[in-house]
Amino acid sequence: MTLHAIQDRPLVSVSDLSKSFDLSAPFLNRLIERKPKSFLRAVDGLNIDIPRGKTFSLVGESGCGKSTVAKLVVGLHGATNGKIRFDGTDLTDLRAADRGDFRRRIQMIFQDPYASLNPRWRVRDIIAEPLRSFDITSSSKEERAEVARLLELVGLNPKDGEKFPHEFSGGQRQRISIARAISSKPDFLVCDEPTSALDVSVQSQILNLMRDLQDEMGLTYLFISHDLAVVEFMSDYVGVMYLGRLVEAGPAERIFAAPEHPYTKLLMDTVPDVTMARRGRVPVVGEVPNPINPPPGCSFNPRCPLVHDTCRIRSPDLLGRPGGTVVACHAVAEDGASQGEAAGKIKAGGV
């Protein structure tokens, strides 16, 4: 394989990924009450590719399946169906004994920086744990020097290694979490709402730190968030999820400049806009349906201003659109087909 082919190949590739959780009552209860089993389909047929050194963000309302995707990718959950490939290797059915190197190369930053740190350990031991687990350093002296370097890299003092997590602010604790995540020299970081528990002023510091580390270390990010302003700042590519399915995805610049799916437009309308450029849009109302019993057809149809009969019967497929995006919407597909037909008539008339 040529170097060019390796560079073009996505670092992470997710194909037809699904995850269902069994929420059924105990067998005896179901037998007495004559109730069937109940399943929650948290992720339904997800397909994404994440190029090396880039940031792919997943956005959507709470309960859409973003965090489940994050846990599937790092191996905290097992997939019900589908494949997860990392650097060309299928991780889906890989044995635990064979995951060692991939555990080093794939790390995660969690939403709550305090809950993800052991309160009984000093910061130096928290950061040093991956160094010991993966035999990255060969002596105690080298380990101390590496911990000090990592603390400085994330904007903390090497002397902070002697403290405990409760002695730091939320932003400082997240810096410690980042230092621990990058201590194993990973290629890929899964960031699950890494700034949502922080103040706005601290958020900007952490986001700038993450971008600097990405440039310096060549990191690839899967970034999970519901904050569109944060996503716009961080992302090269964006995927919009609704009830476990991808409804629109593509280059971040294109998604933010010209969203096509009604749900994506709904999310964009939540971003403050002093120019009031979006004031003419039809508001989308209603609540997210029960994910255990989703509506037939397109799951967004109860809230969609463009809904018609087809939407209530058949779930839309992802359709390629100009600008490199894909959209799952019957209305968008029909609009594209009508535009194509009109262009064909113009061309025929010219001939």
C-alpha positions as CSV (number, residue, x, y, z in Angstrom):
1,M,0.0,0.0,0.0
2,T,1.4,3.4,-0.9
3,L,1.9,6.3,1.5
4,H,-0.7,8.3,-0.4
5,A,-3.3,5.5,0.1
6,I,-2.6,5.4,3.8
7,Q,-3.0,9.1,4.2
8,D,-6.3,9.1,2.3
9,R,-7.7,6.2,4.3
10,P,-9.9,7.4,7.2
11,L,-8.4,6.7,10.7
12,V,-11.8,5.6,12.0
13,S,-14.6,4.1,9.9
14,V,-18.0,3.2,11.3
15,S,-20.4,1.2,9.1
16,D,-24.0,0.2,9.7
17,L,-23.4,0.5,13.5
18,S,-26.4,-0.3,15.7
19,K,-26.9,-0.7,19.4
20,S,-30.1,-1.9,21.1
21,F,-30.7,-2.1,24.9
22,D,-33.0,-4.7,26.4
23,L,-35.4,-2.8,28.7
24,S,-37.8,-5.7,29.2
25,A,-39.3,-6.4,32.6
26,P,-38.3,-9.7,34.3
27,F,-39.5,-12.8,32.7
28,L,-42.1,-13.6,35.4
29,N,-43.6,-10.1,35.2
30,R,-43.9,-10.3,31.5
31,L,-45.5,-13.7,31.7
32,I,-48.1,-12.6,34.2
33,E,-48.8,-9.3,32.5
34,R,-48.6,-10.8,29.0
35,K,-46.2,-8.1,27.8
36,P,-43.6,-8.6,25.0
37,K,-39.9,-7.7,25.4
38,S,-39.0,-4.0,25.1
39,F,-35.9,-2.8,23.3
40,L,-34.4,0.7,23.0
41,R,-32.6,1.2,19.7
42,A,-30.1,3.8,20.8
43,V,-28.0,3.8,17.5
44,D,-29.6,2.7,14.2
45,G,-27.4,2.1,11.1
46,L,-24.7,4.8,11.7
47,N,-22.1,5.3,8.9
48,I,-19.3,7.8,9.4
49,D,-15.7,8.2,8.3
50,I,-13.2,10.3,10.3
51,P,-10.1,11.4,8.4
52,R,-6.7,11.6,10.2
53,G,-6.0,14.8,12.0
54,K,-9.6,16.1,11.6
55,T,-12.5,16.6,14.0
56,F,-15.9,14.9,13.3
57,S,-18.6,16.2,15.6
58,L,-21.9,14.5,16.4
59,V,-24.7,16.9,17.5
60,G,-28.4,16.5,18.5
61,E,-30.8,16.8,21.4
62,S,-30.3,14.7,24.6
63,G,-31.2,11.1,24.0
64,C,-30.3,11.0,20.3
65,G,-27.6,8.4,20.8
66,K,-24.4,10.6,20.7
67,S,-22.9,9.3,23.9
68,T,-23.7,5.7,23.0
69,V,-21.7,6.1,19.8
70,A,-18.8,7.4,21.8
71,K,-18.9,4.4,24.2
72,L,-19.2,2.0,21.2
73,V,-16.2,3.4,19.5
74,V,-13.9,3.2,22.6
75,G,-15.3,-0.3,23.4
76,L,-17.3,0.5,26.6
77,H,-20.3,-1.0,24.9
78,G,-20.5,-3.9,22.4
79,A,-22.2,-3.2,19.1
80,T,-25.4,-5.1,18.3
81,N,-24.7,-4.8,14.6
82,G,-22.2,-3.1,12.3
83,K,-18.4,-2.6,12.2
84,I,-15.9,-0.2,13.8
85,R,-12.6,0.0,12.0
86,F,-9.6,1.8,13.4
87,D,-6.6,2.3,11.1
88,G,-7.9,-0.5,8.8
89,T,-8.4,-3.0,11.7
90,D,-11.9,-4.3,12.6
91,L,-12.3,-3.7,16.3
92,T,-15.9,-5.0,16.6
93,D,-15.1,-8.6,17.5
94,L,-11.5,-8.2,18.6
95,R,-10.6,-10.2,21.6
96,A,-9.7,-8.3,24.8
97,A,-6.2,-9.8,24.7
98,D,-5.6,-8.3,21.3
99,R,-6.8,-4.8,22.2
100,G,-3.7,-3.6,24.0
101,D,-2.2,-1.3,21.4
102,F,-5.6,0.0,20.4
103,R,-6.4,0.9,24.0
104,R,-3.2,3.0,24.0
105,R,-4.1,4.7,20.7
106,I,-7.7,5.4,21.5
107,Q,-8.5,7.5,24.6
108,M,-11.6,9.3,25.9
109,I,-12.3,12.6,27.6
110,F,-15.5,12.5,29.7
111,Q,-18.2,15.1,30.4
112,D,-17.7,15.4,34.2
113,P,-14.0,16.1,34.9
114,Y,-14.4,15.4,38.6
115,A,-16.2,12.1,38.3
116,S,-13.7,10.8,35.8
117,L,-10.7,11.3,38.3
118,N,-10.0,9.1,41.2
119,P,-10.4,11.4,44.3
120,R,-8.0,9.2,46.4
121,W,-5.1,9.6,44.0
122,R,-2.7,12.4,43.6
123,V,-2.7,14.1,40.2
124,R,0.8,12.7,39.4
125,D,-0.5,9.1,39.8
126,I,-3.6,9.8,37.8
127,I,-1.6,11.0,34.8
128,A,1.1,8.4,35.3
129,E,-1.3,5.4,35.3
130,P,-1.3,5.1,31.4
131,L,2.4,5.5,31.4
132,R,2.8,2.5,33.7
133,S,0.0,0.4,32.0
134,F,1.6,0.7,28.5
135,D,5.3,0.7,29.7
136,I,5.8,4.1,28.1
137,T,8.5,5.2,30.6
138,S,11.3,3.0,31.8
139,S,12.1,4.5,35.2
140,S,10.6,6.5,38.0
141,K,12.7,9.5,37.1
142,E,11.5,9.4,33.5
143,E,8.0,9.0,34.6
144,R,8.2,12.1,36.9
145,A,9.7,14.1,34.0
146,E,6.9,13.0,31.6
147,V,4.2,13.9,34.1
148,A,5.7,17.3,34.6
149,R,5.9,17.8,30.9
150,L,2.3,16.8,30.4
151,L,1.1,19.2,33.2
152,E,3.0,22.1,31.5
153,L,1.6,21.1,28.1
154,V,-2.0,21.5,29.4
155,G,-1.3,24.8,31.2
156,L,-0.7,23.6,34.8
157,N,2.3,23.7,37.1
158,P,4.4,20.6,37.5
159,K,4.0,21.0,41.3
160,D,0.3,20.5,40.9
161,G,1.0,16.8,40.6
162,E,1.2,16.6,44.3
163,K,-2.4,17.8,44.8
164,F,-5.7,15.9,44.8
165,P,-8.5,16.5,42.3
166,H,-10.7,18.3,44.8
167,E,-8.1,21.1,45.1
168,F,-8.7,22.2,41.5
169,S,-11.4,24.1,39.7
170,G,-13.6,22.5,37.0
171,G,-11.5,23.8,34.2
172,Q,-8.3,22.7,35.8
173,R,-9.7,19.2,36.4
174,Q,-10.6,19.0,32.8
175,R,-7.0,19.9,31.9
176,I,-5.9,17.0,34.1
177,S,-8.2,14.7,32.3
178,I,-6.8,15.9,29.0
179,A,-3.2,15.3,30.3
180,R,-4.1,11.8,31.3
181,A,-5.8,11.1,27.9
182,I,-2.7,12.2,25.9
183,S,-0.2,10.6,28.2
184,S,-0.4,7.4,26.2
185,K,0.4,9.3,23.0
186,P,-2.9,8.4,21.3
187,D,-3.9,8.9,17.7
188,F,-7.6,9.3,18.4
189,L,-9.6,11.0,21.2
190,V,-13.3,10.6,21.8
191,C,-14.5,13.8,23.5
192,D,-18.0,13.3,25.1
193,E,-19.3,16.8,26.0
194,P,-15.9,17.8,27.4
195,T,-16.9,21.4,28.1
196,S,-20.6,21.2,29.0
197,A,-20.0,21.2,32.7
198,L,-17.7,24.2,32.6
199,D,-18.3,28.0,32.7
200,V,-18.3,29.7,29.3
201,S,-15.0,31.5,29.9
202,V,-13.3,28.3,30.9
203,Q,-14.9,26.5,27.9
204,S,-13.0,28.7,25.5
205,Q,-9.7,28.0,27.2
206,I,-10.2,24.2,27.1
207,L,-11.4,24.3,23.4
208,N,-8.3,26.4,22.4
209,L,-6.1,23.9,24.3
210,M,-7.7,21.0,22.4
211,R,-7.2,22.6,19.1
212,D,-3.5,23.4,19.9
213,L,-2.9,19.8,21.0
214,Q,-4.5,18.6,17.8
215,D,-2.2,20.7,15.7
216,E,0.9,19.8,17.7
217,M,0.2,16.0,18.1
218,G,-1.8,15.3,14.9
219,L,-4.8,14.1,16.9
220,T,-8.1,13.0,15.4
221,Y,-11.2,13.8,17.4
222,L,-14.7,12.4,17.6
223,F,-16.4,15.4,19.4
224,I,-19.8,14.9,21.0
225,S,-21.8,18.0,21.9
226,H,-25.2,19.7,21.8
227,D,-23.7,23.2,21.8
228,L,-23.7,24.4,18.1
229,A,-21.4,27.3,18.8
230,V,-18.8,24.9,20.2
231,V,-19.3,22.5,17.3
232,E,-18.8,25.2,14.8
233,F,-15.6,26.3,16.4
234,M,-14.1,22.8,16.7
235,S,-15.3,20.8,13.7
236,D,-14.1,19.9,10.2
237,Y,-17.1,17.6,9.7
238,V,-20.5,17.5,11.4
239,G,-23.1,14.7,11.7
240,V,-26.6,15.5,13.0
241,M,-28.4,12.7,14.9
242,Y,-32.0,12.2,15.7
243,L,-33.4,9.2,17.6
244,G,-30.3,7.2,16.9
245,R,-30.1,7.9,13.1
246,L,-27.9,10.3,11.1
247,V,-30.2,12.8,9.4
248,E,-27.5,15.1,7.9
249,A,-23.7,15.1,7.7
250,G,-20.9,16.7,5.8
251,P,-18.3,19.5,6.0
252,A,-18.9,21.8,8.9
253,E,-18.7,24.9,6.8
254,R,-21.4,23.6,4.5
255,I,-23.7,22.4,7.2
256,F,-23.7,25.7,9.1
257,A,-24.0,27.8,5.9
258,A,-26.8,25.9,4.2
259,P,-28.5,23.3,6.4
260,E,-31.1,21.3,4.5
261,H,-32.8,18.9,6.9
262,P,-35.6,20.5,8.9
263,Y,-34.1,19.1,12.1
264,T,-30.7,20.6,11.4
265,K,-32.5,24.0,10.7
266,L,-34.2,23.6,14.1
267,L,-30.9,23.2,15.8
268,M,-29.4,26.2,14.0
269,D,-32.4,28.3,15.1
270,T,-31.3,27.7,18.7
271,V,-28.0,29.5,18.1
272,P,-28.3,33.3,19.0
273,D,-28.3,35.4,15.8
274,V,-28.0,39.1,16.2
275,T,-28.6,39.6,12.5
276,M,-32.0,37.9,12.7
277,A,-31.3,36.3,9.3
278,R,-33.3,33.2,10.3
279,R,-36.4,35.0,11.5
280,G,-38.5,33.9,8.5
281,R,-38.1,30.2,9.2
282,V,-41.1,28.1,10.2
283,P,-40.6,27.1,13.8
284,V,-40.5,23.4,14.6
285,V,-42.5,22.5,17.7
286,G,-43.1,19.3,19.7
287,E,-41.0,17.0,21.8
288,V,-38.7,14.1,20.9
289,P,-40.8,10.9,20.6
290,N,-40.4,8.0,23.0
291,P,-37.3,6.1,21.6
292,I,-38.7,2.8,22.8
293,N,-41.7,3.3,20.6
294,P,-40.6,5.6,17.7
295,P,-43.2,6.8,15.1
296,P,-43.3,4.8,11.8
297,G,-41.5,6.2,8.8
298,C,-39.3,9.1,9.4
299,S,-38.8,9.5,13.1
300,F,-38.9,13.3,12.8
301,N,-42.3,13.4,11.0
302,P,-44.4,14.4,14.1
303,R,-42.4,17.6,14.4
304,C,-41.6,18.4,10.8
305,P,-43.1,21.4,8.9
306,L,-42.5,19.6,5.6
307,V,-44.2,16.3,6.5
308,H,-46.3,14.5,3.9
309,D,-47.8,11.0,3.6
310,T,-44.5,9.3,2.5
311,C,-42.8,10.5,5.6
312,R,-45.3,8.6,7.8
313,I,-44.8,5.4,5.9
314,R,-41.2,5.0,4.8
315,S,-37.9,6.0,6.5
316,P,-35.7,8.1,4.2
317,D,-32.3,7.0,3.0
318,L,-29.2,9.3,3.1
319,L,-29.0,11.2,-0.2
320,G,-25.9,12.8,-1.5
321,R,-26.2,16.5,-2.0
322,P,-24.1,19.3,-3.5
323,G,-21.2,20.5,-1.3
324,G,-20.4,17.0,-0.1
325,T,-23.2,16.6,2.4
326,V,-25.7,13.7,2.8
327,V,-29.3,14.3,3.9
328,A,-32.1,11.8,5.0
329,C,-35.3,13.6,4.1
330,H,-38.1,12.8,1.6
331,A,-38.8,16.5,1.0
332,V,-35.2,17.3,0.2
333,A,-35.0,14.2,-2.1
334,E,-38.1,15.3,-3.9
335,D,-36.9,18.8,-4.3
336,G,-33.6,17.6,-5.7
337,A,-35.4,15.3,-8.1
338,S,-37.7,18.1,-9.3
339,Q,-34.7,20.4,-9.8
340,G,-32.9,17.7,-11.7
341,E,-36.0,17.2,-13.9
342,A,-36.2,20.9,-14.6
343,A,-32.5,21.1,-15.5
344,G,-33.0,18.1,-17.9
345,K,-35.9,19.9,-19.6
346,I,-33.8,23.1,-20.0
347,K,-31.0,21.1,-21.4
348,A,-33.2,19.2,-23.8
349,G,-34.8,22.5,-24.9
350,G,-31.4,24.0,-25.6
351,V,-30.5,20.9,-27.7
